Amino acid sequence: MTTLLDVSDITVKVDDKILLSDTSFQLQQGDYLCVLGPNGAGKSTLLKTLMGIIKPTAGTIFLNQQSLSQLSQKHLAQQLSYVPQAHGRQLHFTVADFIKMGRYAYHTAFSDWLAEDQHAMDQAISITDTEPFLHRQMNTLSGGEVQRVMIAAALCQQTPLLLLDEPTSFLDPHHQVEVHQLIRQLNEQHNITIIEVSHDLNHAGQHSKHILALKQGKTLWYGDSSDLLQASHLHDLYGQQFVFTNHPQTGAVVALPSESP
């Protein structure tokens, strides 16, 4: 199986503060990694480093066997795409125009819109089921609709790797399930490699393939998702006791924070 992303011993230091320390992991094509950890653990720093926004102080990152430090921003945008949190930002574009902007990595200021651009856009719209509101303004959409459009724009980039930063934050339960189902579809049916930052332990344990657990910038745990939901791992990660039960429909182990000391 092809190694898509190889992160080796990266450290990120900003103003004498270490935000990430000796972090390593590998992703194969089609993998699904959830990044967990308390606030301030380094999750967002990791995403920004993978996007080239922050340069690592030490260590290496190889994407498709190319050093991230040697890639132009345009080439990097052809390799990975990003979906931010749904926090109600005001975007003054139509849905169609916003999705169309996902093709920026393949264009210059004066290049023409080509048949392959339209095909990529049509496919992204079909997968995310965003056609019913293509002509609406972004700022008229619900949070769940905005996230589907954000994912459509990312798909329009046609990248093998998709980064998502807490994609279901601020969404109601119905739209949380809808967005999670879409992300699993991208991974399982379209073989898109996923890195998702999440605070949802049970979603991560049941639906991702691997988990990277960060605390204070360090890797506390890394391995198969099914192995994380153990009392010792979760207590070390969050400083919190958990109780465990089985999901009444699926039988999967579910972790719940305990009110006991």
C-alpha positions in Angstrom: 0.0 0.0 0.0 1.3 3.5 -0.9 2.4 5.8 1.8 0.7 9.1 1.1 1.9 11.2 4.1 5.0 10.6 6.2 5.4 12.9 9.3 8.7 12.3 11.1 9.7 13.8 14.4 8.3 17.3 13.7 8.7 20.0 16.3 7.0 23.4 16.1 8.3 26.2 18.3 6.9 29.7 18.2 8.4 32.5 20.4 10.2 30.0 22.6 7.1 28.0 23.2 6.9 24.4 21.9 3.5 23.8 20.3 4.4 20.3 18.9 7.2 18.0 20.0 8.6 15.0 18.1 5.3 14.1 16.4 5.4 11.2 14.0 2.8 9.2 12.0 2.2 7.8 8.6 -0.9 7.6 6.4 -1.5 5.2 3.6 -3.8 6.1 0.7 -7.4 5.6 1.9 -6.6 5.9 5.6 -8.8 7.9 8.1 -7.0 9.5 11.0 -8.7 11.3 13.8 -6.7 13.7 15.9 -7.9 14.0 19.5 -6.8 15.9 22.6 -7.8 18.6 25.0 -7.8 22.3 24.1 -4.2 23.5 23.6 -2.9 20.0 22.7 -1.5 21.1 19.4 -4.2 19.8 17.0 -4.7 23.0 15.1 -0.9 23.6 15.0 -0.6 20.2 13.4 -3.1 21.1 10.7 -1.5 24.5 10.0 1.9 22.7 9.7 0.6 20.2 7.2 -0.9 23.1 5.2 2.4 24.9 5.1 1.1 27.9 7.2 3.6 27.1 10.0 7.1 25.8 9.3 8.3 23.0 11.6 11.4 23.8 13.6 12.6 20.3 13.2 11.6 17.1 11.5 10.3 16.3 8.0 7.0 15.9 6.2 6.8 14.0 3.0 3.6 14.2 0.9 3.4 11.7 -2.0 7.2 11.2 -1.5 7.9 14.9 -1.9 9.2 17.1 0.9 6.5 19.5 2.0 9.1 22.3 2.3 9.9 22.0 -1.4 6.3 22.3 -2.6 4.8 25.6 -3.8 1.5 26.6 -2.3 -0.2 25.9 -5.6 1.3 22.4 -5.9 0.4 21.8 -2.2 -3.2 22.8 -2.9 -3.3 20.1 -5.6 -2.3 17.5 -3.0 -4.4 18.5 0.1 -7.6 20.4 0.8 -9.0 21.8 4.0 -12.4 22.2 5.6 -12.6 24.6 8.6 -15.1 24.7 11.5 -18.7 25.7 10.8 -18.7 28.8 13.0 -21.2 31.0 11.1 -18.7 33.1 9.1 -20.2 35.6 6.7 -19.3 34.6 3.1 -20.7 36.9 0.4 -20.7 34.4 -2.5 -23.2 32.2 -4.2 -22.8 28.5 -3.4 -21.9 27.8 -7.1 -19.2 30.5 -7.1 -17.8 29.3 -3.8 -17.5 25.7 -5.0 -16.0 26.9 -8.3 -13.2 28.6 -6.4 -12.0 25.2 -5.4 -10.3 25.0 -8.8 -7.9 27.9 -8.0 -5.0 25.5 -7.7 -5.2 24.6 -11.4 -5.6 28.2 -12.8 -3.8 31.5 -13.3 -5.6 34.9 -13.2 -6.2 34.7 -17.0 -6.8 31.0 -17.7 -10.1 29.6 -19.1 -12.6 27.4 -17.3 -12.1 24.0 -19.0 -14.1 20.9 -19.4 -12.1 19.1 -16.6 -12.9 22.0 -14.2 -16.6 21.6 -14.9 -16.4 17.8 -14.5 -14.6 18.2 -11.1 -17.3 20.7 -10.0 -20.2 18.6 -11.1 -18.8 15.6 -9.4 -18.3 17.5 -6.1 -21.8 18.9 -6.3 -23.3 15.4 -6.9 -21.3 13.8 -4.0 -22.3 16.4 -1.5 -25.9 16.9 -2.8 -25.5 20.7 -2.9 -27.3 21.2 -6.2 -30.7 22.3 -4.6 -29.1 25.5 -3.3 -26.4 26.3 -5.8 -27.8 29.7 -6.5 -28.3 30.8 -2.9 -26.0 33.1 -1.0 -23.6 31.3 1.4 -24.8 33.5 4.3 -28.4 32.2 3.9 -27.5 28.6 4.5 -27.8 26.6 7.7 -24.6 25.4 9.4 -25.0 21.9 8.0 -25.5 23.2 4.5 -22.4 25.4 4.8 -20.3 22.4 5.8 -21.6 20.4 2.8 -20.6 23.4 0.5 -17.2 23.6 2.2 -16.6 19.9 1.6 -17.8 20.3 -2.0 -15.3 23.1 -2.6 -12.5 20.9 -1.1 -13.6 18.0 -3.4 -13.4 20.4 -6.4 -9.6 20.6 -5.7 -9.4 16.9 -6.5 -6.8 16.2 -3.8 -5.9 12.8 -2.4 -5.8 14.2 1.2 -8.6 16.1 3.0 -8.0 17.9 6.3 -11.0 18.7 8.5 -11.0 20.9 11.6 -13.8 19.8 13.9 -16.2 19.7 11.0 -19.3 19.1 13.1 -18.7 21.8 15.8 -21.7 24.1 16.2 -24.0 21.8 14.3 -27.2 20.2 15.7 -27.3 16.4 16.0 -29.1 15.8 12.7 -26.5 17.8 10.8 -23.6 16.2 12.8 -24.7 12.8 11.6 -25.2 14.0 8.0 -21.7 15.5 7.8 -20.1 12.5 9.4 -21.9 10.2 7.0 -20.6 12.3 4.1 -17.0 12.1 5.4 -17.2 8.3 5.7 -18.6 8.1 2.2 -15.6 10.2 0.9 -13.2 7.8 2.6 -14.9 4.5 1.9 -16.4 5.0 -1.5 -14.0 7.5 -3.1 -10.7 6.4 -1.3 -10.0 10.0 -0.1 -7.5 10.0 2.8 -8.9 11.9 5.8 -7.3 13.7 8.7 -10.0 15.0 11.1 -9.5 17.0 14.2 -12.3 16.0 16.6 -13.5 16.2 20.2 -16.0 13.3 19.6 -14.3 10.3 21.2 -17.0 7.8 20.2 -17.2 9.0 16.6 -13.4 8.7 16.4 -13.3 5.3 18.0 -16.1 3.8 15.8 -15.5 5.4 12.4 -11.9 6.4 11.9 -9.1 3.8 11.2 -6.4 5.4 13.3 -6.2 7.9 16.2 -3.4 10.3 17.1 -4.0 11.6 20.7 -2.1 14.8 21.6 -1.6 16.4 24.9 0.5 19.6 25.5 2.1 19.2 22.1 3.2 15.6 22.6 1.9 12.3 21.3 0.2 10.6 24.2 -1.1 7.7 22.1 -1.2 6.6 18.4 -2.7 3.4 17.0 -5.8 1.6 15.8 -9.0 3.5 16.7 -10.6 0.5 18.3 -7.9 0.4 20.9 -8.3 3.9 22.2 -11.5 3.5 24.3 -9.8 2.2 27.4 -10.0 3.8 30.8 -6.2 4.3 31.2 -5.8 6.0 27.8 -8.7 8.4 28.2 -7.8 9.3 31.8 -4.2 10.1 30.8 -5.5 12.2 27.8 -8.2 14.2 29.5 -7.5 13.9 33.3 -11.1 12.6 33.5 -12.7 9.4 34.6 -14.9 7.6 32.1 -17.6 4.9 32.2 -18.1 2.5 29.4 -21.2 0.9 27.9 -22.3 -0.7 24.7 -24.3 1.1 22.0 -27.9 -0.3 22.1 -28.0 -0.5 18.3 -24.5 -1.4 17.1 -23.0 -3.0 20.3 -19.9 -0.7 19.9 -18.2 0.4 23.1 -19.2 3.9 24.1 -17.2 6.1 26.5 -19.1 8.6 28.8 -17.5 11.1 31.1 -18.1 10.1 34.8 -19.2 12.6 37.4 -17.4 10.5 40.1 -13.9 11.8 41.2 
